[in-house]
Amino acid sequence: MSNNLFSEPIWLFPFDGMEVGDSFFIPTLKSAEAIYSAVEASKKHNLRVKAFAAMKDGIMGIRVWRVN
């Protein structure tokens, strides 16, 4: 069993109930992977999103906005 202190949690995206203009922040050091995952997951919900690397309270992550 591997004990990786830097492993990422499974990303869960709160698309249910989001209105156009709503956003959420996910802390991560793997912003490119998280952005790709968020965009692909949004397609399964028939949503369009914009996702960017961002910082919140000094923590690196991504911010995802619903755009349609």
PDB file with SEQRES, HELIX, SHEET and CRYST1 records, atoms N, CA, C and O in Angstrom:
SEQRES   1 A   68  MET SER ASN ASN LEU PHE SER GLU PRO ILE TRP LEU PHE          
SEQRES   2 A   68  PRO PHE ASP GLY MET GLU VAL GLY ASP SER PHE PHE ILE          
SEQRES   3 A   68  PRO THR LEU LYS SER ALA GLU ALA ILE TYR SER ALA VAL          
SEQRES   4 A   68  GLU ALA SER LYS LYS HIS ASN LEU ARG VAL LYS ALA PHE          
SEQRES   5 A   68  ALA ALA MET LYS ASP GLY ILE MET GLY ILE ARG VAL TRP          
SEQRES   6 A   68  ARG VAL ASN                                                  
HELIX    1 AA1 SER A   31  LYS A   44  1                                  14    
SHEET    1 AA1 3 SER A  23  PRO A  27  0                                        
SHEET    2 AA1 3 ILE A  59  ARG A  66 -1                                        
SHEET    3 AA1 3 VAL A  49  LYS A  56 -1                                        
CRYST1    1.000    1.000    1.000  90.00  90.00  90.00 P 1           1          
ATOM      1  N   MET A   1       0.846  -1.193   0.000  1.00  0.00           N  
ATOM      2  CA  MET A   1       0.000   0.000   0.000  1.00  0.00           C  
ATOM      3  C   MET A   1       0.882   1.244   0.000  1.00  0.00           C  
ATOM      4  O   MET A   1       1.799   1.376   0.810  1.00  0.00           O  
ATOM      5  N   SER A   2       0.589   2.129  -0.904  1.00  0.00           N  
ATOM      6  CA  SER A   2       1.365   3.354  -1.042  1.00  0.00           C  
ATOM      7  C   SER A   2       0.837   4.422  -0.088  1.00  0.00           C  
ATOM      8  O   SER A   2      -0.374   4.591   0.059  1.00  0.00           O  
ATOM      9  N   ASN A   3       1.742   5.128   0.547  1.00  0.00           N  
ATOM     10  CA  ASN A   3       1.363   6.219   1.447  1.00  0.00           C  
ATOM     11  C   ASN A   3       1.918   7.513   0.864  1.00  0.00           C  
ATOM     12  O   ASN A   3       3.017   7.932   1.227  1.00  0.00           O  
ATOM     13  N   ASN A   4       1.180   8.141  -0.021  1.00  0.00           N  
ATOM     14  CA  ASN A   4       1.612   9.361  -0.677  1.00  0.00           C  
ATOM     15  C   ASN A   4       0.984  10.557   0.021  1.00  0.00           C  
ATOM     16  O   ASN A   4      -0.225  10.772  -0.062  1.00  0.00           O  
ATOM     17  N   LEU A   5       1.810  11.331   0.705  1.00  0.00           N  
ATOM     18  CA  LEU A   5       1.302  12.489   1.446  1.00  0.00           C  
ATOM     19  C   LEU A   5       0.786  13.593   0.532  1.00  0.00           C  
ATOM     20  O   LEU A   5       0.069  14.488   0.978  1.00  0.00           O  
ATOM     21  N   PHE A   6       1.153  13.530  -0.752  1.00  0.00           N  
ATOM     22  CA  PHE A   6       0.774  14.590  -1.666  1.00  0.00           C  
ATOM     23  C   PHE A   6      -0.298  14.153  -2.655  1.00  0.00           C  
ATOM     24  O   PHE A   6      -0.497  14.813  -3.675  1.00  0.00           O  
ATOM     25  N   SER A   7      -0.984  13.066  -2.377  1.00  0.00           N  
ATOM     26  CA  SER A   7      -2.023  12.610  -3.297  1.00  0.00           C  
ATOM     27  C   SER A   7      -3.236  13.525  -3.208  1.00  0.00           C  
ATOM     28  O   SER A   7      -3.553  14.060  -2.145  1.00  0.00           O  
ATOM     29  N   GLU A   8      -3.900  13.694  -4.325  1.00  0.00           N  
ATOM     30  CA  GLU A   8      -5.084  14.543  -4.407  1.00  0.00           C  
ATOM     31  C   GLU A   8      -6.320  13.750  -4.008  1.00  0.00           C  
ATOM     32  O   GLU A   8      -6.391  12.545  -4.250  1.00  0.00           O  
ATOM     33  N   PRO A   9      -7.283  14.410  -3.405  1.00  0.00           N  
ATOM     34  CA  PRO A   9      -8.563  13.743  -3.157  1.00  0.00           C  
ATOM     35  C   PRO A   9      -9.332  13.597  -4.470  1.00  0.00           C  
ATOM     36  O   PRO A   9      -8.954  14.189  -5.482  1.00  0.00           O  
ATOM     37  N   ILE A  10     -10.379  12.832  -4.456  1.00  0.00           N  
ATOM     38  CA  ILE A  10     -11.255  12.742  -5.621  1.00  0.00           C  
ATOM     39  C   ILE A  10     -12.025  14.049  -5.709  1.00  0.00           C  
ATOM     40  O   ILE A  10     -12.604  14.503  -4.723  1.00  0.00           O  
ATOM     41  N   TRP A  11     -12.030  14.651  -6.889  1.00  0.00           N  
ATOM     42  CA  TRP A  11     -12.726  15.928  -7.068  1.00  0.00           C  
ATOM     43  C   TRP A  11     -14.208  15.681  -7.273  1.00  0.00           C  
ATOM     44  O   TRP A  11     -14.603  14.882  -8.124  1.00  0.00           O  
ATOM     45  N   LEU A  12     -15.021  16.364  -6.497  1.00  0.00           N  
ATOM     46  CA  LEU A  12     -16.474  16.326  -6.648  1.00  0.00           C  
ATOM     47  C   LEU A  12     -16.919  17.739  -7.030  1.00  0.00           C  
ATOM     48  O   LEU A  12     -16.596  18.711  -6.346  1.00  0.00           O  
ATOM     49  N   PHE A  13     -17.653  17.834  -8.115  1.00  0.00           N  
ATOM     50  CA  PHE A  13     -18.057  19.138  -8.631  1.00  0.00           C  
ATOM     51  C   PHE A  13     -19.539  19.377  -8.336  1.00  0.00           C  
ATOM     52  O   PHE A  13     -20.379  18.562  -8.718  1.00  0.00           O  
ATOM     53  N   PRO A  14     -19.869  20.478  -7.665  1.00  0.00           N  
ATOM     54  CA  PRO A  14     -21.258  20.754  -7.260  1.00  0.00           C  
ATOM     55  C   PRO A  14     -22.091  21.405  -8.363  1.00  0.00           C  
ATOM     56  O   PRO A  14     -22.582  22.519  -8.183  1.00  0.00           O  
ATOM     57  N   PHE A  15     -22.257  20.734  -9.494  1.00  0.00           N  
ATOM     58  CA  PHE A  15     -23.004  21.309 -10.607  1.00  0.00           C  
ATOM     59  C   PHE A  15     -24.508  21.351 -10.349  1.00  0.00           C  
ATOM     60  O   PHE A  15     -25.188  22.253 -10.838  1.00  0.00           O  
ATOM     61  N   ASP A  16     -25.034  20.398  -9.594  1.00  0.00           N  
ATOM     62  CA  ASP A  16     -26.473  20.373  -9.311  1.00  0.00           C  
ATOM     63  C   ASP A  16     -26.867  21.632  -8.542  1.00  0.00           C  
ATOM     64  O   ASP A  16     -26.280  21.953  -7.508  1.00  0.00           O  
ATOM     65  N   GLY A  17     -27.851  22.327  -9.055  1.00  0.00           N  
ATOM     66  CA  GLY A  17     -28.344  23.520  -8.378  1.00  0.00           C  
ATOM     67  C   GLY A  17     -27.596  24.796  -8.713  1.00  0.00           C  
ATOM     68  O   GLY A  17     -27.946  25.863  -8.209  1.00  0.00           O  
ATOM     69  N   MET A  18     -26.568  24.711  -9.557  1.00  0.00           N  
ATOM     70  CA  MET A  18     -25.832  25.928  -9.924  1.00  0.00           C  
ATOM     71  C   MET A  18     -26.635  26.748 -10.923  1.00  0.00           C  
ATOM     72  O   MET A  18     -27.227  26.200 -11.853  1.00  0.00           O  
ATOM     73  N   GLU A  19     -26.653  28.034 -10.732  1.00  0.00           N  
ATOM     74  CA  GLU A  19     -27.272  28.977 -11.658  1.00  0.00           C  
ATOM     75  C   GLU A  19     -26.173  29.608 -12.505  1.00  0.00           C  
ATOM     76  O   GLU A  19     -25.001  29.571 -12.131  1.00  0.00           O  
ATOM     77  N   VAL A  20     -26.545  30.183 -13.636  1.00  0.00           N  
ATOM     78  CA  VAL A  20     -25.584  30.902 -14.463  1.00  0.00           C  
ATOM     79  C   VAL A  20     -24.931  31.995 -13.621  1.00  0.00           C  
ATOM     80  O   VAL A  20     -25.624  32.760 -12.950  1.00  0.00           O  
ATOM     81  N   GLY A  21     -23.616  32.068 -13.655  1.00  0.00           N  
ATOM     82  CA  GLY A  21     -22.873  33.057 -12.874  1.00  0.00           C  
ATOM     83  C   GLY A  21     -22.363  32.527 -11.555  1.00  0.00           C  
ATOM     84  O   GLY A  21     -21.496  33.152 -10.943  1.00  0.00           O  
ATOM     85  N   ASP A  22     -22.873  31.388 -11.090  1.00  0.00           N  
ATOM     86  CA  ASP A  22     -22.378  30.785  -9.851  1.00  0.00           C  
ATOM     87  C   ASP A  22     -20.988  30.206 -10.093  1.00  0.00           C  
ATOM     88  O   ASP A  22     -20.651  29.816 -11.211  1.00  0.00           O  
ATOM     89  N   SER A  23     -20.193  30.157  -9.037  1.00  0.00           N  
ATOM     90  CA  SER A  23     -18.867  29.571  -9.155  1.00  0.00           C  
ATOM     91  C   SER A  23     -18.531  28.805  -7.883  1.00  0.00           C  
ATOM     92  O   SER A  23     -19.186  28.941  -6.849  1.00  0.00           O  
ATOM     93  N   PHE A  24     -17.489  27.999  -7.999  1.00  0.00           N  
ATOM     94  CA  PHE A  24     -16.956  27.310  -6.817  1.00  0.00           C  
ATOM     95  C   PHE A  24     -15.444  27.236  -6.950  1.00  0.00           C  
ATOM     96  O   PHE A  24     -14.895  27.343  -8.046  1.00  0.00           O  
ATOM     97  N   PHE A  25     -14.782  27.052  -5.813  1.00  0.00           N  
ATOM     98  CA  PHE A  25     -13.323  26.972  -5.740  1.00  0.00           C  
ATOM     99  C   PHE A  25     -12.953  25.594  -5.221  1.00  0.00           C  
ATOM    100  O   PHE A  25     -13.555  25.089  -4.273  1.00  0.00           O  
ATOM    101  N   ILE A  26     -11.951  24.991  -5.854  1.00  0.00           N  
ATOM    102  CA  ILE A  26     -11.437  23.705  -5.389  1.00  0.00           C  
ATOM    103  C   ILE A  26      -9.934  23.869  -5.159  1.00  0.00           C  
ATOM    104  O   ILE A  26      -9.198  24.178  -6.096  1.00  0.00           O  
ATOM    105  N   PRO A  27      -9.474  23.665  -3.931  1.00  0.00           N  
ATOM    106  CA  PRO A  27      -8.037  23.749  -3.681  1.00  0.00           C  
ATOM    107  C   PRO A  27      -7.320  22.549  -4.298  1.00  0.00           C  
ATOM    108  O   PRO A  27      -7.737  21.405  -4.114  1.00  0.00           O  
ATOM    109  N   THR A  28      -6.251  22.817  -5.022  1.00  0.00           N  
ATOM    110  CA  THR A  28      -5.465  21.752  -5.647  1.00  0.00           C  
ATOM    111  C   THR A  28      -4.134  22.306  -6.126  1.00  0.00           C  
ATOM    112  O   THR A  28      -4.022  23.486  -6.458  1.00  0.00           O  
ATOM    113  N   LEU A  29      -3.139  21.452  -6.156  1.00  0.00           N  
ATOM    114  CA  LEU A  29      -1.862  21.813  -6.755  1.00  0.00           C  
ATOM    115  C   LEU A  29      -1.791  21.339  -8.196  1.00  0.00           C  
ATOM    116  O   LEU A  29      -0.850  21.678  -8.914  1.00  0.00           O  
ATOM    117  N   LYS A  30      -2.772  20.560  -8.625  1.00  0.00           N  
ATOM    118  CA  LYS A  30      -2.820  20.025  -9.979  1.00  0.00           C  
ATOM    119  C   LYS A  30      -3.912  20.742 -10.769  1.00  0.00           C  
ATOM    120  O   LYS A  30      -4.915  20.142 -11.154  1.00  0.00           O  
ATOM    121  N   SER A  31      -3.698  22.032 -11.000  1.00  0.00           N  
ATOM    122  CA  SER A  31      -4.752  22.841 -11.597  1.00  0.00           C  
ATOM    123  C   SER A  31      -5.121  22.389 -13.014  1.00  0.00           C  
ATOM    124  O   SER A  31      -6.303  22.382 -13.359  1.00  0.00           O  
ATOM    125  N   ALA A  32      -4.148  22.015 -13.834  1.00  0.00           N  
ATOM    126  CA  ALA A  32      -4.466  21.601 -15.204  1.00  0.00           C  
ATOM    127  C   ALA A  32      -5.358  20.364 -15.208  1.00  0.00           C  
ATOM    128  O   ALA A  32      -6.330  20.302 -15.961  1.00  0.00           O  
ATOM    129  N   GLU A  33      -5.036  19.387 -14.376  1.00  0.00           N  
ATOM    130  CA  GLU A  33      -5.851  18.171 -14.298  1.00  0.00           C  
ATOM    131  C   GLU A  33      -7.246  18.466 -13.766  1.00  0.00           C  
ATOM    132  O   GLU A  33      -8.232  17.919 -14.261  1.00  0.00           O  
ATOM    133  N   ALA A  34      -7.330  19.329 -12.757  1.00  0.00           N  
ATOM    134  CA  ALA A  34      -8.625  19.665 -12.165  1.00  0.00           C  
ATOM    135  C   ALA A  34      -9.497  20.443 -13.147  1.00  0.00           C  
ATOM    136  O   ALA A  34     -10.704  20.212 -13.222  1.00  0.00           O  
ATOM    137  N   ILE A  35      -8.895  21.363 -13.899  1.00  0.00           N  
ATOM    138  CA  ILE A  35      -9.647  22.125 -14.894  1.00  0.00           C  
ATOM    139  C   ILE A  35     -10.198  21.185 -15.952  1.00  0.00           C  
ATOM    140  O   ILE A  35     -11.374  21.272 -16.307  1.00  0.00           O  
ATOM    141  N   TYR A  36      -9.364  20.290 -16.458  1.00  0.00           N  
ATOM    142  CA  TYR A  36      -9.808  19.334 -17.460  1.00  0.00           C  
ATOM    143  C   TYR A  36     -10.953  18.485 -16.907  1.00  0.00           C  
ATOM    144  O   TYR A  36     -11.952  18.274 -17.595  1.00  0.00           O  
ATOM    145  N   SER A  37     -10.818  18.003 -15.689  1.00  0.00           N  
ATOM    146  CA  SER A  37     -11.856  17.171 -15.075  1.00  0.00           C  
ATOM    147  C   SER A  37     -13.161  17.937 -14.899  1.00  0.00           C  
ATOM    148  O   SER A  37     -14.238  17.390 -15.138  1.00  0.00           O  
ATOM    149  N   ALA A  38     -13.074  19.199 -14.482  1.00  0.00           N  
ATOM    150  CA  ALA A  38     -14.278  20.010 -14.276  1.00  0.00           C  
ATOM    151  C   ALA A  38     -15.003  20.256 -15.590  1.00  0.00           C  
ATOM    152  O   ALA A  38     -16.228  20.150 -15.657  1.00  0.00           O  
ATOM    153  N   VAL A  39     -14.252  20.584 -16.630  1.00  0.00           N  
ATOM    154  CA  VAL A  39     -14.872  20.850 -17.935  1.00  0.00           C  
ATOM    155  C   VAL A  39     -15.514  19.582 -18.487  1.00  0.00           C  
ATOM    156  O   VAL A  39     -16.634  19.630 -18.996  1.00  0.00           O  
ATOM    157  N   GLU A  40     -14.824  18.456 -18.395  1.00  0.00           N  
ATOM    158  CA  GLU A  40     -15.382  17.198 -18.888  1.00  0.00           C  
ATOM    159  C   GLU A  40     -16.617  16.782 -18.081  1.00  0.00           C  
ATOM    160  O   GLU A  40     -17.597  16.310 -18.657  1.00  0.00           O  
ATOM    161  N   ALA A  41     -16.579  16.950 -16.773  1.00  0.00           N  
ATOM    162  CA  ALA A  41     -17.724  16.596 -15.928  1.00  0.00           C  
ATOM    163  C   ALA A  41     -18.923  17.493 -16.228  1.00  0.00           C  
ATOM    164  O   ALA A  41     -20.065  17.034 -16.187  1.00  0.00           O  
ATOM    165  N   SER A  42     -18.671  18.772 -16.531  1.00  0.00           N  
ATOM    166  CA  SER A  42     -19.777  19.692 -16.824  1.00  0.00           C  
ATOM    167  C   SER A  42     -20.529  19.259 -18.077  1.00  0.00           C  
ATOM    168  O   SER A  42     -21.740  19.459 -18.172  1.00  0.00           O  
ATOM    169  N   LYS A  43     -19.823  18.670 -19.037  1.00  0.00           N  
ATOM    170  CA  LYS A  43     -20.464  18.200 -20.265  1.00  0.00           C  
ATOM    171  C   LYS A  43     -21.487  17.108 -19.977  1.00  0.00           C  
ATOM    172  O   LYS A  43     -22.509  17.019 -20.657  1.00  0.00           O  
ATOM    173  N   LYS A  44     -21.221  16.286 -18.982  1.00  0.00           N  
ATOM    174  CA  LYS A  44     -22.151  15.217 -18.608  1.00  0.00           C  
ATOM    175  C   LYS A  44     -23.430  15.777 -17.999  1.00  0.00           C  
ATOM    176  O   LYS A  44     -24.463  15.108 -17.975  1.00  0.00           O  
ATOM    177  N   HIS A  45     -23.351  17.020 -17.506  1.00  0.00           N  
ATOM    178  CA  HIS A  45     -24.520  17.709 -16.935  1.00  0.00           C  
ATOM    179  C   HIS A  45     -25.136  18.676 -17.945  1.00  0.00           C  
ATOM    180  O   HIS A  45     -26.043  19.435 -17.604  1.00  0.00           O  
ATOM    181  N   ASN A  46     -24.648  18.651 -19.179  1.00  0.00           N  
ATOM    182  CA  ASN A  46     -25.095  19.576 -20.227  1.00  0.00           C  
ATOM    183  C   ASN A  46     -24.931  21.038 -19.822  1.00  0.00           C  
ATOM    184  O   ASN A  46     -25.804  21.865 -20.086  1.00  0.00           O  
ATOM    185  N   LEU A  47     -23.808  21.349 -19.179  1.00  0.00           N  
ATOM    186  CA  LEU A  47     -23.495  22.712 -18.765  1.00  0.00           C  
ATOM    187  C   LEU A  47     -22.233  23.175 -19.449  1.00  0.00           C  
ATOM    188  O   LEU A  47     -21.382  22.370 -19.828  1.00  0.00           O  
ATOM    189  N   ARG A  48     -22.117  24.490 -19.603  1.00  0.00           N  
ATOM    190  CA  ARG A  48     -20.862  25.087 -20.048  1.00  0.00           C  
ATOM    191  C   ARG A  48     -20.261  25.805 -18.863  1.00  0.00           C  
ATOM    192  O   ARG A  48     -20.956  26.512 -18.133  1.00  0.00           O  
ATOM    193  N   VAL A  49     -18.968  25.622 -18.673  1.00  0.00           N  
ATOM    194  CA  VAL A  49     -18.270  26.278 -17.581  1.00  0.00           C  
ATOM    195  C   VAL A  49     -16.978  26.892 -18.100  1.00  0.00           C  
ATOM    196  O   VAL A  49     -16.463  26.499 -19.147  1.00  0.00           O  
ATOM    197  N   LYS A  50     -16.474  27.839 -17.369  1.00  0.00           N  
ATOM    198  CA  LYS A  50     -15.131  28.383 -17.552  1.00  0.00           C  
ATOM    199  C   LYS A  50     -14.369  28.051 -16.288  1.00  0.00           C  
ATOM    200  O   LYS A  50     -14.877  28.246 -15.183  1.00  0.00           O  
ATOM    201  N   ALA A  51     -13.161  27.554 -16.439  1.00  0.00           N  
ATOM    202  CA  ALA A  51     -12.359  27.172 -15.276  1.00  0.00           C  
ATOM    203  C   ALA A  51     -10.957  27.750 -15.423  1.00  0.00           C  
ATOM    204  O   ALA A  51     -10.361  27.689 -16.498  1.00  0.00           O  
ATOM    205  N   PHE A  52     -10.438  28.307 -14.343  1.00  0.00           N  
ATOM    206  CA  PHE A  52      -9.129  28.940 -14.351  1.00  0.00           C  
ATOM    207  C   PHE A  52      -8.380  28.599 -13.070  1.00  0.00           C  
ATOM    208  O   PHE A  52      -8.984  28.379 -12.020  1.00  0.00           O  
ATOM    209  N   ALA A  53      -7.056  28.560 -13.173  1.00  0.00           N  
ATOM    210  CA  ALA A  53      -6.234  28.465 -11.971  1.00  0.00           C  
ATOM    211  C   ALA A  53      -6.459  29.749 -11.173  1.00  0.00           C  
ATOM    212  O   ALA A  53      -6.547  30.836 -11.745  1.00  0.00           O  
ATOM    213  N   ALA A  54      -6.552  29.616  -9.857  1.00  0.00           N  
ATOM    214  CA  ALA A  54      -6.845  30.774  -9.012  1.00  0.00           C  
ATOM    215  C   ALA A  54      -6.257  30.564  -7.624  1.00  0.00           C  
ATOM    216  O   ALA A  54      -5.837  29.463  -7.267  1.00  0.00           O  
ATOM    217  N   MET A  55      -6.238  31.639  -6.855  1.00  0.00           N  
ATOM    218  CA  MET A  55      -5.845  31.554  -5.447  1.00  0.00           C  
ATOM    219  C   MET A  55      -6.967  32.124  -4.604  1.00  0.00           C  
ATOM    220  O   MET A  55      -7.605  33.108  -4.978  1.00  0.00           O  
ATOM    221  N   LYS A  56      -7.199  31.502  -3.469  1.00  0.00           N  
ATOM    222  CA  LYS A  56      -8.199  31.987  -2.525  1.00  0.00           C  
ATOM    223  C   LYS A  56      -7.594  31.895  -1.129  1.00  0.00           C  
ATOM    224  O   LYS A  56      -7.186  30.820  -0.690  1.00  0.00           O  
ATOM    225  N   ASP A  57      -7.539  33.005  -0.451  1.00  0.00           N  
ATOM    226  CA  ASP A  57      -6.958  33.060   0.891  1.00  0.00           C  
ATOM    227  C   ASP A  57      -5.557  32.447   0.926  1.00  0.00           C  
ATOM    228  O   ASP A  57      -5.189  31.780   1.893  1.00  0.00           O  
ATOM    229  N   GLY A  58      -4.781  32.679  -0.138  1.00  0.00           N  
ATOM    230  CA  GLY A  58      -3.415  32.186  -0.201  1.00  0.00           C  
ATOM    231  C   GLY A  58      -3.287  30.716  -0.556  1.00  0.00           C  
ATOM    232  O   GLY A  58      -2.197  30.150  -0.467  1.00  0.00           O  
ATOM    233  N   ILE A  59      -4.392  30.088  -0.958  1.00  0.00           N  
ATOM    234  CA  ILE A  59      -4.387  28.667  -1.307  1.00  0.00           C  
ATOM    235  C   ILE A  59      -4.564  28.529  -2.812  1.00  0.00           C  
ATOM    236  O   ILE A  59      -5.468  29.127  -3.395  1.00  0.00           O  
ATOM    237  N   MET A  60      -3.692  27.734  -3.440  1.00  0.00           N  
ATOM    238  CA  MET A  60      -3.791  27.508  -4.881  1.00  0.00           C  
ATOM    239  C   MET A  60      -4.929  26.553  -5.187  1.00  0.00           C  
ATOM    240  O   MET A  60      -5.229  25.648  -4.409  1.00  0.00           O  
ATOM    241  N   GLY A  61      -5.562  26.772  -6.345  1.00  0.00           N  
ATOM    242  CA  GLY A  61      -6.640  25.886  -6.746  1.00  0.00           C  
ATOM    243  C   GLY A  61      -7.216  26.321  -8.070  1.00  0.00           C  
ATOM    244  O   GLY A  61      -6.545  26.970  -8.873  1.00  0.00           O  
ATOM    245  N   ILE A  62      -8.472  25.959  -8.292  1.00  0.00           N  
ATOM    246  CA  ILE A  62      -9.178  26.382  -9.502  1.00  0.00           C  
ATOM    247  C   ILE A  62     -10.520  26.990  -9.121  1.00  0.00           C  
ATOM    248  O   ILE A  62     -11.123  26.623  -8.112  1.00  0.00           O  
ATOM    249  N   ARG A  63     -10.972  27.923  -9.942  1.00  0.00           N  
ATOM    250  CA  ARG A  63     -12.304  28.491  -9.803  1.00  0.00           C  
ATOM    251  C   ARG A  63     -13.061  28.125 -11.073  1.00  0.00           C  
ATOM    252  O   ARG A  63     -12.558  28.286 -12.185  1.00  0.00           O  
ATOM    253  N   VAL A  64     -14.293  27.623 -10.882  1.00  0.00           N  
ATOM    254  CA  VAL A  64     -15.124  27.189 -11.991  1.00  0.00           C  
ATOM    255  C   VAL A  64     -16.423  27.986 -11.963  1.00  0.00           C  
ATOM    256  O   VAL A  64     -17.119  28.023 -10.949  1.00  0.00           O  
ATOM    257  N   TRP A  65     -16.745  28.635 -13.108  1.00  0.00           N  
ATOM    258  CA  TRP A  65     -17.975  29.415 -13.239  1.00  0.00           C  
ATOM    259  C   TRP A  65     -18.923  28.714 -14.219  1.00  0.00           C  
ATOM    260  O   TRP A  65     -18.495  28.185 -15.245  1.00  0.00           O  
ATOM    261  N   ARG A  66     -20.193  28.720 -13.891  1.00  0.00           N  
ATOM    262  CA  ARG A  66     -21.198  28.252 -14.856  1.00  0.00           C  
ATOM    263  C   ARG A  66     -21.507  29.417 -15.789  1.00  0.00           C  
ATOM    264  O   ARG A  66     -21.799  30.522 -15.333  1.00  0.00           O  
ATOM    265  N   VAL A  67     -21.442  29.167 -17.107  1.00  0.00           N  
ATOM    266  CA  VAL A  67     -21.646  30.247 -18.076  1.00  0.00           C  
ATOM    267  C   VAL A  67     -22.898  30.066 -18.921  1.00  0.00           C  
ATOM    268  O   VAL A  67     -23.246  30.965 -19.687  1.00  0.00           O  
ATOM    269  N   ASN A  68     -23.592  28.925 -18.808  1.00  0.00           N  
ATOM    270  CA  ASN A  68     -24.876  28.797 -19.535  1.00  0.00           C  
ATOM    271  C   ASN A  68     -25.909  28.149 -18.670  1.00  0.00           C  
ATOM    272  O   ASN A  68     -27.045  27.957 -19.104  1.00  0.00           O  
TER     273      ASN A  68                                                      
END                                                                             
